Amino acid sequence: MAERLCALEDVPDNGSLGFGDGSTDTVFAVRKGGLLRVYRNRCPHAGAPLNWMPHRFLDRSREHIICSAHGALFDISSGACVSGPCRGQSLAAVAFEVRDGAIWLL
């Protein structure tokens, strides 16, 4: 059964939005232009939550998702690690759809 995550407009363009209490079972959405992705908030290398502050999942340039624990950088569109100790690993993507102006987890 689908679960409503939030309104699409709640995720800022060129930004991110986290959901849950920061445990490894939570998710975050990231939006860049027309691209929207939802990932589990868990670093594949360290196993810790990625964000250093609530809703802060992007590096300063807003070009990559960054792990606050060790600075690994992840491609926004694929979740693949492009820099850092977890090269060859990826963030866990979460299935979703946009329906009626909202993001729904599948």
C-alpha positions as MATLAB code, in Angstrom:
seq = 'MAERLCALEDVPDNGSLGFGDGSTDTVFAVRKGGLLRVYRNRCPHAGAPLNWMPHRFLDRSREHIICSAHGALFDISSGACVSGPCRGQSLAAVAFEVRDGAIWLL';
ca = [
       0.000    0.000    0.000;
       1.349    3.412   -0.965;
       2.254    5.873    1.764;
       2.125    9.630    1.223;
       5.498   11.171    1.993;
       4.844   14.884    1.352;
       3.732   17.413   -1.227;
       6.161   17.659   -4.129;
       6.520   21.406   -3.471;
       7.785   20.630    0.062;
      11.082   19.398   -1.415;
      12.959   22.519   -2.516;
      14.458   22.596   -5.987;
      18.203   22.064   -5.628;
      17.573   20.814   -2.119;
      16.627   17.905    0.077;
      14.143   16.987    2.763;
      14.487   14.268    5.389;
      11.727   12.241    7.003;
      11.614   10.344   10.285;
      13.720   10.493   13.398;
      17.175   10.125   11.808;
      17.411    6.370   12.337;
      18.667    4.161    9.522;
      15.065    3.314    8.616;
      14.240    6.854    7.547;
      14.295    8.287    4.038;
      15.081   11.559    2.328;
      14.019   13.135   -0.938;
      16.328   15.176   -3.128;
      15.280   17.369   -6.033;
      17.384   18.977   -8.735;
      15.544   20.572  -11.614;
      13.100   18.006  -12.960;
      14.880   15.149  -11.191;
      13.454   13.729   -7.972;
      14.908   10.799   -6.041;
      14.135    9.173   -2.692;
      16.832    7.232   -0.812;
      17.231    5.498    2.544;
      19.121    7.711    4.989;
      21.973    5.285    5.469;
      25.560    5.425    4.267;
      26.540    2.125    2.589;
      30.039    2.406    4.095;
      29.510    3.618    7.643;
      25.879    2.554    8.128;
      25.127    5.869    9.805;
      22.609    8.524    8.753;
      23.988   10.745    5.981;
      22.874   14.177    7.114;
      24.817   16.435    9.448;
      21.777   18.593   10.245;
      18.062   18.073    9.643;
      17.305   18.051    5.903;
      20.976   18.704    4.969;
      21.987   15.953    2.557;
      23.777   17.921   -0.172;
      27.326   19.227   -0.413;
      27.975   22.981   -0.587;
      27.781   23.025   -4.381;
      24.474   21.097   -4.252;
      25.874   18.772   -6.921;
      26.171   15.641   -4.757;
      24.677   13.938   -1.739;
      27.301   13.891    1.021;
      27.860   11.620    4.008;
      28.521   13.688    7.108;
      30.456   10.840    8.737;
      33.329   10.644    6.252;
      32.616   12.964    3.315;
      31.747   10.390    0.664;
      29.940   11.942   -2.301;
      27.035   10.292   -4.105;
      25.537   11.019   -7.513;
      22.059   12.505   -7.053;
      20.479   10.699   -9.999;
      21.848    7.189   -9.357;
      22.934    7.179   -5.709;
      26.347    5.788   -6.753;
      29.356    6.749   -4.656;
      31.623    8.926   -6.814;
      34.194    9.875   -4.172;
      35.270    8.442   -0.841;
      35.731    5.045    0.816;
      32.564    3.463   -0.554;
      33.281    3.629   -4.309;
      31.407    0.869   -6.064;
      28.556    1.064   -3.572;
      25.300    2.998   -3.833;
      22.608    4.487   -1.676;
      19.465    2.379   -1.360;
      16.806    3.854   -3.638;
      13.208    3.865   -2.438;
      10.394    3.275   -4.939;
       8.030    6.221   -5.240;
       5.662    7.973   -7.594;
       4.387   11.513   -7.896;
       0.602   11.568   -7.909;
      -1.787   14.495   -7.430;
       1.092   16.826   -6.530;
       2.410   14.539   -3.788;
       5.245   12.043   -3.404;
       4.010    8.547   -2.562;
       6.244    5.720   -1.352;
       5.380    2.435   -3.011;
];
